[in-house]
Every structure is written in C-alpha cells, then in structure tokens.
Amino acid sequence: MFRILAILFLVVPILEIWVLIQAAEVVGGVNAIALMILISAAAAFLVRREGLGLLMRFQQRVNAGELPTKELLDGLLVAMAGALMLTPGFVTDAVGLLCLLPPSRAIIRTVLIARFGSRMTVTGPGFGGAPGAGFGGPGFPGGEVPGDIIDVGDADYDRPEDPPELER
C-alpha cells in the first residue's frame, strides 16, 4: 500500500504538469489557468448540491429505520470528488468528476463493495430496527450490549428498579 501511495504522489503531479502544459499549448496559458479556476468553482457548486441531496436521502433512510449504507459510501465518494476537483489539475478533475456523477459513482460503489465487502462485518443489536446492523456486541469495547433499554430522555425507565447512581 505504501508503494502505491508513493508512486501516486510522484506520478500524479508529473502527469498534472504535463497535461497542463499540453492544455496551455492548445488554448493558451492564461486560458488554461482560467479553465482550472472555473472547473473548481463549478465543482464546489456540484459537490454542495450532491452532498445536500445525499444528506436528505440519508436522513430519510434513517427515519425509515433502514441502514443508509449506500448513502454513506456515496457521501465518501462525493467528499473525495470535492477534494480531487478542488486540487489544481485536469487529471484530478476528471477523476473527481467520475466520483461526482451519479451513474459513474454507482459503478465505483459497486466495484468498492465487491472489492472490500468481504472485509466488513456487521454485528450488534441493530440500527434503526435492522437486526444485526450496528455497533457493540462481543469483540467491541464494552463487551456485550445490555438487553435492557433505558430511555435517558425521560424520567421513565424500562427497568423496574431505580436507575443506577452516577459515579463522580
């Protein structure tokens, strides 16, 4: 993994400079720089729009009691697209645009799930009513999740005994 990152940190800037020089030869140096600034401004608008849409879909899934896995992965891809598109250069803008557009983002999401899906395990008491999805349980800090539910927002408790005293 370190080798791949080291190669990327060396190759990508060289590639970006080469593409920028090629673009400057075709449209002119000032126009190439203006085009990069225009792309960054458009990217900020598109990332914000996609991000807000994803946030609304995320909230709808949570309110429906479903696990928003697709929305979480899409949010990660949109954030990565924003970082790539705000980085100066045409190559990173192209990759960022692929992560930003919904059809290509769906393909990237499918590839990521196929590649890393076997490495993920979901355990615990549930998230929003989905059994087996959530945090906690054996192997997590704190051990087993208690079976009793305590509503800390009200004075009523689901346990018949008094609430535990808080230690200071």
C-alpha positions in Angstrom: 0.0 0.0 0.0 2.9 2.4 0.9 4.5 1.7 -2.5 1.2 2.5 -4.4 0.8 5.8 -2.5 4.5 6.8 -3.0 4.1 6.1 -6.8 0.9 8.1 -6.9 2.5 11.1 -5.1 5.3 11.0 -7.6 3.4 10.2 -10.8 0.2 12.3 -10.4 1.9 15.7 -10.1 4.2 15.0 -13.1 1.1 13.9 -15.1 -0.8 17.0 -14.0 2.0 19.3 -15.1 2.3 17.5 -18.4 -1.4 17.8 -19.1 -1.4 21.5 -18.0 1.4 22.2 -20.5 -0.4 20.4 -23.2 -3.6 22.3 -22.5 -1.7 25.6 -22.3 -0.3 24.9 -25.8 -3.7 24.4 -27.2 -5.8 27.2 -25.5 -3.1 29.4 -24.1 -1.6 29.6 -20.6 -4.0 32.2 -19.1 -7.0 30.4 -20.6 -5.8 27.0 -19.1 -5.4 28.5 -15.7 -8.8 30.3 -16.0 -10.3 26.9 -17.0 -8.9 25.3 -13.9 -10.4 28.0 -11.7 -13.8 27.7 -13.5 -13.8 24.0 -13.0 -13.0 24.4 -9.3 -15.9 26.9 -8.9 -18.3 24.6 -10.7 -17.1 21.6 -8.7 -17.8 23.4 -5.4 -21.4 24.1 -6.5 -21.9 20.5 -7.7 -20.4 18.9 -4.6 -22.6 21.0 -2.4 -25.7 20.1 -4.4 -24.9 16.4 -4.4 -23.9 16.4 -0.8 -27.2 18.1 0.3 -29.2 15.6 -1.7 -27.3 12.7 -0.2 -27.8 14.1 3.3 -31.6 14.3 2.7 -31.6 10.7 1.4 -29.5 9.6 4.4 -32.0 11.2 6.8 -35.0 9.6 5.0 -33.4 6.1 5.3 -32.6 6.6 9.0 -36.1 7.9 9.7 -37.5 4.8 7.9 -35.4 2.6 10.2 -33.1 1.4 7.4 -29.3 1.3 7.4 -28.1 4.0 4.9 -25.1 2.1 3.6 -25.4 3.3 0.0 -25.7 6.9 1.1 -22.6 6.6 3.4 -20.5 5.2 0.6 -21.9 7.8 -1.8 -21.1 10.6 0.7 -17.5 9.3 0.9 -17.2 9.4 -2.9 -18.7 12.9 -3.1 -16.3 14.1 -0.5 -13.4 12.5 -2.4 -14.7 14.1 -5.6 -14.7 17.5 -3.9 -11.1 17.1 -2.7 -10.0 16.0 -6.2 -11.8 18.7 -8.1 -10.5 21.5 -5.8 -7.0 20.2 -6.4 -5.5 22.1 -9.3 -5.1 20.0 -12.4 -7.2 18.4 -15.2 -6.4 14.8 -14.4 -7.7 15.0 -10.7 -10.7 17.0 -12.0 -11.6 14.2 -14.4 -11.3 11.5 -11.7 -13.3 13.8 -9.3 -16.0 14.2 -11.9 -16.3 10.4 -12.2 -16.8 10.2 -8.4 -19.3 13.0 -8.5 -21.7 12.0 -11.3 -24.4 9.5 -10.1 -24.0 6.9 -12.9 -20.3 6.6 -12.6 -20.5 6.8 -8.8 -22.8 3.8 -8.9 -20.3 1.8 -10.8 -17.4 2.9 -8.5 -19.6 2.0 -5.5 -20.4 -1.5 -6.9 -16.6 -2.1 -7.5 -15.7 -0.9 -4.0 -18.4 -3.2 -2.4 -17.2 -6.1 -4.5 -13.6 -5.5 -3.6 -13.9 -4.6 0.1 -17.3 -6.1 1.1 -15.9 -9.3 2.3 -13.7 -7.5 4.8 -16.6 -5.8 6.6 -18.6 -7.5 9.4 -21.7 -6.1 10.9 -22.6 -7.1 14.5 -24.6 -5.8 17.4 -28.2 -5.2 18.5 -29.3 -3.3 15.5 -29.5 0.2 14.0 -32.9 1.7 13.4 -34.6 -1.6 13.7 -32.4 -3.6 11.3 -31.3 -6.7 13.2 -27.6 -7.5 13.1 -26.6 -4.0 12.0 -24.9 -1.6 14.4 -22.1 -1.4 16.9 -21.4 -3.3 20.0 -21.5 -6.9 21.0 -18.7 -9.3 21.5 -15.3 -8.1 20.4 -16.2 -4.4 20.8 -15.1 -2.2 23.7 -17.6 -2.7 26.5 -18.3 -6.4 25.7 -22.0 -7.5 25.4 -24.7 -4.9 24.8 -27.2 -5.0 27.6 -30.7 -6.3 26.8 -32.5 -3.6 28.8 -33.2 -0.3 27.1 -33.0 2.8 29.2 -34.7 6.0 27.9 -32.4 8.7 29.2 -34.5 11.5 27.7 -37.4 11.0 30.1 -37.8 10.2 33.8 -39.4 6.8 32.9 -37.1 3.8 32.7 -37.7 0.5 31.1 -36.2 -1.3 34.1 -38.4 -1.8 37.1 -35.6 -1.0 39.6 -34.2 2.5 40.2 -31.7 3.9 37.7 -28.0 3.3 38.6 -26.3 6.1 40.5 -23.7 8.1 38.6 -20.2 7.9 40.0 -18.2 11.1 40.1 
